[in-house]
Amino acid sequence: MVKIAILGYGTVGSGVFEVVRRNRNAITNKIGEEIEVKYVLDLKTFEDDPVMEVLTSNYDDIINDDEVKIVCETMGGVKPAYEFTKRALESGKSVCTSNKELVEKHGPKLLKIAKANNCSYLFEASVGGGIPIIRPLRTSLAQEEILSITGILNGTTNYILTKMETEGLAFEDVLKRAQEKGYAERNPDADILGFDACRKIAILTSLAYGKNVDYADILTEGITAVTGTDFAYAKKMGATIKLFAKSLKKDGKYYALVAPFMVTSENPLYAVNGVFNAILLNCNMGGETMYYGKGAGKLATASAVVADVLDCAKHIGKNLDTKWDEEKLEISPVDSAVRRFFVRVLGNDLAGIQKIFGEVELYDGVAEGECGFVTGEMSEAEYRQRAAEAGNVITMIRMD
Ligand code: HSE
């Protein structure tokens, strides 16, 4: 029997409690040992909930109990989660977490402490909820050179963009609906401004290349400027608009970006709709692989935490190593990244447009008083210079 503790009985913590109880037999069959939740730490009480039998409000109960070998940190935030995680690892207890904020901020430091104490710090649930993506990067693809990562890593924004496209609703109306349904947070800024996706691509990129990506180095644009007219153009182009979190390695340099992209139906991420997430990896030997599933939600996220618990339970007293050094991975300025751009401008003077932007694919007649076009390949810096020269740009969306 392996005894574990859960820190925080919120959405994910209560999910972990439920997964361990409901799948008791399946888990025991798979790993040959039973997993028992010995403690749940929370300051609140939960009347008529079986958790009351194991509830404690004192973290020392957990730290001082040698029987507890694994701690699930499902509190979220940095304080006090960092201190609690550090103390658990220093006591030789492995920690499994869904806390992307803590992982992004202190991942390499906590991994080092885990290694020094012959235990593990695992965080499958911190990116893509229930989608296995950290473990593939850590183990199944360890032999590969990762050329690029493209992710739809935020369910709230993917839900909003899908509804704008399929129901022709405005951004604000869908956001309100998403909040009523409980998909979007009451303060949705981290989602709609792209910061949540940015933290997640920072984690994936750090794991892909083994060094630390600072999420502040990643240019991040959210979806608040995307309109119904943009989707009308997308439809005419046989495309859709997705918030992509991307990183890639090219000519020895690393690039990362979070922004809305025009995505054509040839891209497998085109069909990822609603609250679903997906990650498309391109590797130098195996080529493309894609990972799809629920990026959030109680049981999906909890299931990923429990997957890590089972890994730790099979390796008690050992460190499951994750290569993620404290050394910084330099992210090159986006200015030199080369791509095509979808641009909307006032008027429809094709000759004037081509004089500035070169050969373009024109999309006219979609909206009154304007036209849209797709440029040839150019760098971001070059695009910005030409857009300033044109002086009549309404909006720009990058082409994937
Ligand atoms: N707010 C996040 C999302 C939750 O919408 O995807 C999961 O990290």
Boltz pocket constraint, residues with backbone or C-beta under 6 A from the ligand:
constraints:
  - pocket:
      binder: B
      contacts: [[A, 126], [A, 129], [A, 153], [A, 154], [A, 155], [A, 156], [A, 157], [A, 183], [A, 191], [A, 196], [A, 295], [A, 296]]
      max_distance: 6.0
